[in-house]
Structure formats: C-alpha cells, structure tokens
C-alpha cells in the first residue's frame, strides 16, 4: 500500500487499539462454557492423547522410522538424568536481560521426559520430570517483564503436567499447578489489563503475541480444574488477543519477520490449535482465520535452489534450515496435505537427533510428493516479496527476490528494495541478516529525540541501509515509518517483471526512486534497474553486496566463488566510477569475512538518472 494509506495496523511495535476487544472476549467466554464443562477434574489432553501414545508404541514395533525416532528421543531424555534438573541460563543486560533459554530448556526437558515416560514407563524418567517441574516452580518468578520467558515456561509446565499426570504424585501436581497460576496466569491477567513494561504483546502483530497467547491458553487448559472462572476468562482473552498476532499472516500466509520467525510463530500456533482441539474437541475457529490456510506453503515459496530462504531483517545468513518447521507435521495432518511435511521428513531421515516430541505427536506418514512453488510469485502482506525462479531442474537454477514492506517492521532493517540473487548453487547478491542481539542499542529502533529518525539499532552495519543492495543518496539512510508495495508481476514469454516505488524511503533530494526487476526463467539472467529523479545535486551510490570475489573491468564485474562465475554488466551515467569496498566490520559487530560492497558511485545533477545491472550466470548469453 502507498505510504499515505499506511495505518496503525502496519506497525508491529505499536499496540492495536482496544485489543483484545472486551465485547468479543465476553461473547467467546459464553460460547466456551459448553466445551469447558466437559473438561476432566485434572489437566486434560494437550496435543498428546492416550490414543496417540498407543499408536506410537504400535508403530515403533514395525515402522523403522518411528522406531529410530522414538529410541532417539528416549535416549536424549535419559541424558537429563545427569546434572541439575533445570540449568539457569540468562542472556542480555539491563532491560533486555532475560531467561528465555531457561524456559526453552524447560520446554525441551518437560516434553522429552514426559513422552519418554509415556512410552517406556521408566520410573527414573518420571522422577526426573518431577524435579524439573519443581525447579521451575520454586523460581521467584518467570521474568514476566520479558513475558516471552513466562509464556514458554507456562507451556513447559502445562505440557509436562498434561502428558505425565498419571505418573506425578499429588504434591508435584499441586506445586506445578500453583506455579502456573501464580507466576504465569496472574502476570498474564495484568498484561492483558495494563501497559506492559517491555512489550505490549497482547496487542501486537509479531511473534511475541502468538507465543505469549499460546502459553496462556495451554496454562488455562491445564489448570482449569483449579480456577475455572479465571482460566475460562483468560482462555477467551488469549483466543481473541492472538488474532492480532495472526493478522500478520494475511492475506495468504507470508510472514513479515521472515522464515526463522515464521517457524517460531507457527510452532506455537500449532500448539494453540492442537491444544484446543485435543482438550475441547474444537479449535474455536483458530485455523480458519485469514491467511492461515496457505501459510504452510510459505517456506517453500521463499526457498532458493541454493538451499537458503530469502534473507532479510533479523534472519540468519548462515542458517540452511530456516525453511524447516516441526509445525509442518501439524499442517500436513490438519489440512490432509502430507506434502507439507516432505522437507521435514527428509531432514529427520538425515538428522534423527533433531526429533522433537511434536514430530511424534503430529506424525504424518511421508509421501513422495513435494510442494512445488511457481516460477514467479508475489507474496503479499506487511512485508511483500517478489520471488522468481528459473525453470526447474535446468541449468543454472537461478533465483531472484525483491523485498518491499515497512521499514520499522519487527526485526526489520532499513532495506526496502533490497534483492538477492542465487545461481549455480551459490549466493551472489546477499543480505547478511542479523547481528548480535546484545549489541548496545540493537533494539532502539527510533531516535528518542525524533521518532521519525532511525535509532541506534541502525548504526550497526548489518541493520543499516549501507549493508544492503540498494541506492544510498548523499550518504543518508532510508527513512523510518515508510511503506512500499510491489506492483503486480507481469510475465511476457519466458520473462517476468515487477517494480517497487521507493520514493518515500528517500525523499529529499529524491523526487522519485523506482526499482524495476526482470527475470528470465529459461536462462536465469536477472536485471535490476533504478530510476532516480533528483531535485538538486547529490552523490548517488548504487551498491551490490556479495560474498564472491569481484574483478572490475570498466562497467563489467566478474564474480567468482567455489569455482563458479557470474558476470554483472552495469548500466550507469558516464561519470560513474566502480569501487569495491570491504564489508568487514570490527568487534563487537559480526565480522562479515570475505563480504564486499561493489559500488557504482557518481555525482548527479538535478533530473532523471538511470542505473542498473544485468546479472548473467556463466554459460548464458
């Protein structure tokens, strides 16, 4: 959407008004009553049912894959018998100090131990689970200021209780349940009611909202038998509140925070839906919300033939697994689409040590079918992407992506218009992704003195405009609080194209900045061209970020890496000069070893200027 029509809904870090809507909470609370009346006087089934445990035992006897994975999980659970029950792991400093890794370790240990005990009935495993629950329960609090810590700890104890209820004694159940009520649900009630010190997650559309509301929902279901009124009210509130977070998936399941955070958000979405379904017999319409029907397709749609998903914002440049999510097993089961789980099955076959209880709970038999993305794809949403691929299984297996969106997106960088180009099994034009979250000011997105200007976060190289393949005009970074949208993709013959209006990201002295890309599906040749209209003289730097070794010969650049080559032909004003700059940085920033900026720079007068490049894989004309 154009910047002039952006609404508060675009900003993931600004609370949505009146969320969760009290009237909707009351209405949902009333409709919940028949479902809640059927709950047992104990923690109900949550994700895992007795029938599923029986099926796993039976499958482990004659299914080699299940045999291998259940044995791996049980062996890992037995490793927890050594050492302290729950190691305390702290991260960050001051207002960003948190114990999230402690909570995640609690989730791992509670679910591994509980499922391993259900499968083996080994008394040592249930005894250790009780110790893990107690170690969490006796903590002074679960760091509710950083509510993600609290939410994941609630999930850990709720699942531990529900999965191993019959093996725990009354005292252990009581201690864990009371801890959930006092250290989880009590601060949750306050968070829904009042301003929250770190993030008002109840009304945001980022991953925090989905994870936190899921933790609340699982905790409410696990403890409903003790505090039915409180838990019913909070469950209804969480179900309404989570719609704010899930609005990020509208219209068709793409995710504005990228593939890694998509995986995190949908794992908890799957836990929420599965928890409701197993406990209440209905998901309360959760999976019918707009955008969720196609979100299982998202990782395949942004995965390149080089084995990496599109990298933007706080993604991980090094990560080759961001297209994976254990929630794909849930989606495959829920939608009756086993092909959604194909990539996850393939990975588990090679890396059985990565199995989680969720894989076994949501197990879907593998299929030879895989989801095949289209050659030219526009992914709409708060962070729109255009993705282009060469024809499958043909040389050079090339891939081009173009990013639009909203600059202060959650985990976002000042990178509107950035693109990536992969071919011949290598990444040639790249995005470096995130730096260390503990860098001073990394979470200060806006200048406190002027919220229209970037904060300290964007002083760090990887978050800045300078670390991306976009124009820089007069040395200035892109502006904050601006949005850009992609045009429709047009396809003529074997080539597809689209464009992105970047004007609002630059403004003075730029009267207009438009980026156009074109991709040839047969050859993998990509073209990127910018038109820049200036109102006064300015210095323009047109940059490409690459991990390859560049050799510059006039307006031709030869990139080489791993014995492969890509040629870049630059079209620029006659006064432009080509410069190669190192992108390497000094500590405490990431080193960016071997990465450089290839810059076409020129002094431009008022008026229109054209600059662009043609990227040609070796072997193509």
N, C-alpha and C positions, 0 to 999 in steps of 0.2 A: 504494500500500500504506500502511497506517497507520504512524505513526512508530514504534510499538512493535515492528514487524516489519521495519524497515529493516535491511539488512545492510551489511557492508563493500562489497558489490557496488554499492551506491548511490553511494558516494563516489568521484568520478572522480579525486581527488587523493590517494587512499590506495592504495598498491600492493596488488594481489591476491596472496594467499599462494601461494607455490610456482609462480609464473608467470615464464617458461614452464615447464611441468611436465617435468622431466628424462626421465621414463619415456616421455612422448609424443614428446619430441624424438628419443629413441633409436629408437622404433618408426617414426617418419616418416623418419628418416635411412636406415633399412634399406629402406623402400619406395621411396625416391628413387633407389636405386642403378641400377635398370634404365633410368630416364629419363636420369640423368646420364651413363650410359655411352654414350649416343648423341650427346652434345654434340660439336661440332667442336673442333679444336685452335686455336680463336680465339674471340673474342666471338661468341655466337650471335645469331640474330634476336631482337630485343627489341621487341615491339609492331609494328615495321615489318618487312615481308618484301619480298623481291625481287618477288614476285608483286603485292604491293600497289603498289610503285613503278611496275611496268609498267602496271598498271591505271590509275594516276593519269595517266601520260603519255598513255595512250589516251583517257581521259575528258577530259583537257584539250584534246584536239583537237576534240571535238564536244559537250561539255557546258558551256554558258555559265557555270554556277555554279562548276564546278571550274576552268574557265579563269580566271575572275576571282579566285578564292581562291588558286590556285597562283601566279598572277602577283603578287598582293599579298604573299604570303609570300616569294617570291624577291626582290622589291623591298626588303622590310624586311631580309632577310638581307644585302643589299648595303650597306645603311646601316651595318652593323657593320664594314665595311672601313675606315671612318674612325675616328680616335681610338684610345684604348688598347684592347687586346683584352678586358680584363675590369675594369671600374671597381670599386674597393673602396668599399663602402657600409656604414657602421656605424650602429647605432641603439641608443639607450638608454644607460644608465650602470651602472657597478659590476657587480653580479652579473647584471644583466639586459642588459648590453651584448652585442650580437650582430651577426653579419654575414649575417643571413638574406637580406636583399635582394641581397647579393652572390651568394649561392648561387642565388637565384631568377633573377638576371640570367644566371648561368652556364647554368641550365636553358634559358632562352629562347634564348640565343645558340647553345648546342650543338645544340639540336634544330632551330632555324630554319636554321642554316648547313648542318647535315648533310643535312636533307631537301632544301634548295635545291640542294645539290651533287648529290644523287642524281638530281634532276630535270633539272639543266642540265649537269652535269659541268664547271662553270666552275672552272678551277684556282685562281682568286683566292679562291673560297669555301672550298675545302678547305684552302688555305694559312692562311686566317684562322681556321678551326676549330682547326687545329693550334696556333695561337698562343693561342687561348682555353684549350684543354686545358693547354698549358704554363703559362699564367698561373695557373691553378688549382693545377696540380701543384707549383709552386715555392713556394706559400704555406707558412709554417712549420707551420701546422695549419689545420683547418677548424672551429675553435672547438668542439671536442667537448663542452665543458661545457654549451653550449646545443646539444644534439645535433640539433635540427631543422636547423641550419646544415649540419652534417656530412651528414645524410641527403639533403638536397636537392642538395648538391654531389656526393655519390655518384651520385644519379640523373642529374645532368647529364653526368658523365664516362662513366658506363656507357652511356647512350643515345648520346652522341657517338661513343664507340668502336664500338658495335654498328652504328650506322647508316652510319658512314663508314669502316669498317675497310679496305676495299679502296683507299681514297684516301690513307690515312695511311701514312707510312713506318714501318719497324720501330722507329726511335728514338722517334718520337712515341707509338706504341702502348705502348712499354715505359714511358715516363715517366708516361703517364696511368694505366696499369695498376698500376704500383708505388705511385703516389699513392693510388689507391683502396685498395690492400691496407694501406698503412702509415697513412694519415690518415683512412681510413674504417672498414675492417673490423677493424683492430686495436683502436681505441677501442670499436667495436660489441661485440666479444667481451668487453671489460671491462665494458661497460654491462649485458650480459646476466648477467654473473657477480657484479658488485659493486654496492654502493649508488652512486647517481649524484649528482653534486653539485647539479644543478639540478632535474631531474625524473626519477624512476624510470620512464621512459616504457615500458620493457619490460613493465610490469605494470599500466599504467593503461588506463582505458577512454575516453580522449579522442582528439582528432585527432592528437596527437603520436605515439601508439602506431602508428596506421595509416601516417602519413607516414614515421616512422623505420624501421619494419619493411620498408616498401616500398623505401626507399633501400638497406637492407641486402640485400634479395632481389635487386634489379637488379644491385647491385655483385657479389654472389656469382655470378650467372649470367654476367656479363661477364668475370669473372676466374677462372672455374672451371678453365680450361685451364692456369693458372699454379700455383694452390694448390688442387688438387681436394679434399683432405681438409678443409682449413679452410673452404673455400667450401661444401662439402656440409653440414658441421656447422652453419654459421651460417645457411644457407638453411633447414634444417629448424627451427632455433631461431626464425627470423623467422616462418615459417609457423605455428608453434604460438603464438608470442607475439602475433601480430596478432589472434587470436581474442579477446583481452581488449579491444582497442580496438573490434572489430566487435560485441562484446556490447552496445554502446550502441544498435545498430540493432534489437535485439529489442524487441517481437515482430514488428513489421510495417514496419520501415524508417524510422520517425520518428527525428529526431536531437536529442539533448538540448542541444547547443550552438547550435542554430538553423541557419537556411538558409545563411548565409555559410560557417560551418564545416562544414556538411554538404557544400557544394560542394568545399571543400578536401579533406575526408576521402575523398569518393567519387572525386575525380580520382586520388588515389594508390591507392585500392582498385582502380580500373580499370587503372592502370598495373601493379599487382601481378598481377592476374588475367591481363591481356593478356600481360605478360612471361612468366609461367609457361606460358601456352598456346602462345605462339609459339616459345619456346625448348625446352620439354619435351613439347609436344603434349597437355598436361593442366593444368588449373588447381589440381590437388591438392585438389579439393573446396571451394575458397575461396568461389565464388559460390553454393554450396549451403548455406552457413551460415545459421542462423536470422535472419530479418529482412531479408535482402538481396534476396529475390525481389520485394519491393514498394517498396524504397527509391527507385526511380526515380519513383514517384508522389508522393513527399514534397513537392517544391517546388510542384506544382500544388495539393496539398491545403492548403497554408498561404498560397496567393496570393490576395489580395483583388481585387475588381474595380477598386480604385483603383490597382492595379499594384504593390503592395508586399506582401512576405511578412510574416507575423506577426513583430513585432519584440520580442525580449526578450533580456536579458543583453547580451553584447558584440556585438550586431548593429549595423548602421549604419542610423541613421534616414533618412539621405539616399539610401541605395542603392536604386535601382529595378531592379537586375539580380540580386538575390540568389536569384531563382527559377531562374537560369540555371546550367548547369554543362556544360562540354565532355564530362564523363563521360556525359551523356545520349546522345551518339552511341554510346558503347560499350554502354550498357544497351540501346539500341534494336537494335543489332546482335546482342548476346549473347542477348537474350530473343526476338528476332524481332518486336519491337513498335516499328515505326517512329514511332508517335505519341509515344513518349517524347522524340523529338528535334525535335518540331514547333516548340516555342518557341525552341530553339537555331537552327533553320533560319531562322525568321522574323527573329531578331536578326542573324544573319550576312548576310541579304539586305540589311538596312538599314545594317549596320556591318561591311563586309567586312574592315576594318582590324584587327578583333579575332580574325581567324582564327588558329588555332594549328596546329602540325603534327599534334596529336592529332585535330583535326576531320577532317583529310585521311586520317589512318591509319585511323580508325574510321568513315569516311564511310558514312552510310546515306541512301539516296535519300529525299527529302521525301515526305510524304503530306499529303493534305488533312484527315486525321483528327487530332483532338487528344484528349488525355486530359481527361475531364470529371469533376471531383470531385462528390461527393454533397452534398446541401443541408445535412445535419447530419452531422458527422464527429467521432469521438473518436480521437485519435492517442495510443495507449498507448506507454509506455516510461518511461525515467527522468524525462523532462520531459513529462508528459501535457498535451495540449491538447484543448480542445473548440472546434470551428470551425463556424459557422453562416452560411449564405448565403441571400439572397433568391432567388426563382425567377429563372432565367437570362433575360437579355435583356428584363427588365421593370423599369420604374421601381420603386424607387430604386436598385437594385443595391447592396444593403447587405450588411454583413459584420460578424460579431462573433466575437471569440476570447476564450478564458478559459484562463489558464495555471495549472497545478499544478506539482508537482515537488519538487525537493530544493534547499534554499537554497544550499549551498556547491557547486553544480554548476560544472564547469569553465566559465569565462567567465560565471558566473551573478551575478545581483543579488539583493537582498533584496526580492523582488517576487511572492511567492506570492499567487495570487488576482488578479493584475493582468489587465486586459482592454483590448481595443482595439475601437473602433467606427469603421467606414468606411461612407460612403454618399454618393451623388450625386457620385461621382468624387473625394471628398475624405476625408482622415483627420480625425476629430473628437476621439476619445479615443485618446491615443497612448502609446507607450513611446519614450523618447529614445535608447535603445541605449547604445552605449559612449562613453566619453570617451577622452582621450589615454592610450595605454598607458604613456607616460613619466612620468605624474604620480607624485610620490613616494608610495610605499606602495600603488600600484594593485594589486600582486599579493600584498599581505599580507591574506589572507582571514580569518585568525583572530588574536585578541589573543594575543600571545606569553605574557602572564601568565595568561590564562584562555581556552583554546581553545574554550570554549562560547560566547564572545562574539565579535562581529564585529571584524575587524582594520581597519587604516587604509583599506583599499580602500573600505569602506562609509561613510567620512567624506566621500568625494567624492559630490556631489549625485546624479549620474546612476546611481550604483550603490546608492544608499540607498533605503530604504522611502519616503522623502518624495517621490521623483521618480516614483512610480507611483500608479496609481488604485486604492488600497487603503486600508483604515482605518489610522489611527495612534492608538494608545491611550496616553494620558499621555506623549506625545512620544517614545515608545520605538520603536526599530526592531524589525523582525521578528527572531526568534531564529534562531540558526545550528543546523545539523545537525538540521533537522526536514524531514519529507517530508509531502506531501499528495497525495491521489489524487482523481481525478474520479469522480463517480458515473456510472452508465450514463446515456446520453441517452434521454430519453423524448419521444415525439412523439405529440401529440394534435391531430387536424385539421391546420391549417397552422402549428402552433407546436411548437417543440422546446425542451427544458429540461434542465438538469443542475445539480448542486450540488458544492461543494467545502468540505470541513471544514478550516478554517484554525486551529483551536484551538491546536495545538501551536506554530504560528508566533507566537502572542501570549502565552498563559498568563497569569500573574498580572498584572492583576486580572481577566483574562477567563477565565471558566469555560468558555465556548464561543463560537466565532466561526464562522458558517456563511454562505457566499456562494452564492446561487442566481441563475442567469441563465435568461432565457426569450427566445426569438427567434421573431418571426412571419415566416415565409418569404414570404408574399404582400406584406406591407406594408413589411418591413424594420424594423419597430419592435422595439427591444430593451429588456428590463427587467433590471435588476441590483438585487438586494435582499440585505441582510445582516441576520442576527440575531445580536446580541451580548449574551451573558449575563455580567454583572459580579458579582464577589463584594464589591466595595467601590466607593465613588465614584471616578470617573475622568473625564478630559477626552477626548472622542472627536472626532477629526477625520476626516471622510469625504471623500476627495479625488478629483477628476477632473482629469487632466492634458490640456490642449487647446492646439492651435496657433491655434484660432479666436478671434475677438473675442467675449467674453461680455457680455451685458447681463442683469443680475439684476433680477427683479421679483418680490419675495416668494420663493415656492418654485418659480418658473418662471425658467429660464435660456434665453435665446435666443443660440445660437452662429451666427456668420456668418463666412464666408470665401469668397473667389472668387465672390461673388455668390450663394452657396448658403446655406441655413439648416437648422439642426437645432434642435428645441425639446427641452429637458430639463425634466421635471416631477419634482421631488424630493419624496419622502415621508420625513418625519423628525419627531422629537419636537417638540412645540410650542415648546420653549425654544431650538431650534436657530437659529443665525444663519448666513447665507450670506456668505462672504468670498471675494474674488478676490485672489490673490497672484501676483506675478510669479515665474516660474521661472528668470528670467535670473540668471546667475552671473558672477562676476568672473574674470579670468585668474588662474591658468593653466587653469581649467576651461573647457569649452565654454560659449559664450555663451547658448545656448537662446533666441535672439532671438525675441520675439513669443509665447513659450510661457507659459502661466499655469496656476496651480492654482486650480480652483474648489472651495472647501472648505465643507462643511456641518459646523459645529462646535457642540458642546453639552456641558454638564456633566451627566454621567449618574450616577444613583444606583445602588445595587445592584439587580440584577434584569435582566429582559429588555428589550432595546431593538431596535426595527425601524428600519432606514434603507435607502433605496434610491432608484432613479431610473428613469424611463421616457424613452427616447431616441427621438424621433419626427422622421423626415425631413420636410422641407417637402412639403406636398401629401398627407400622411397624417393620419388622424384620431388 
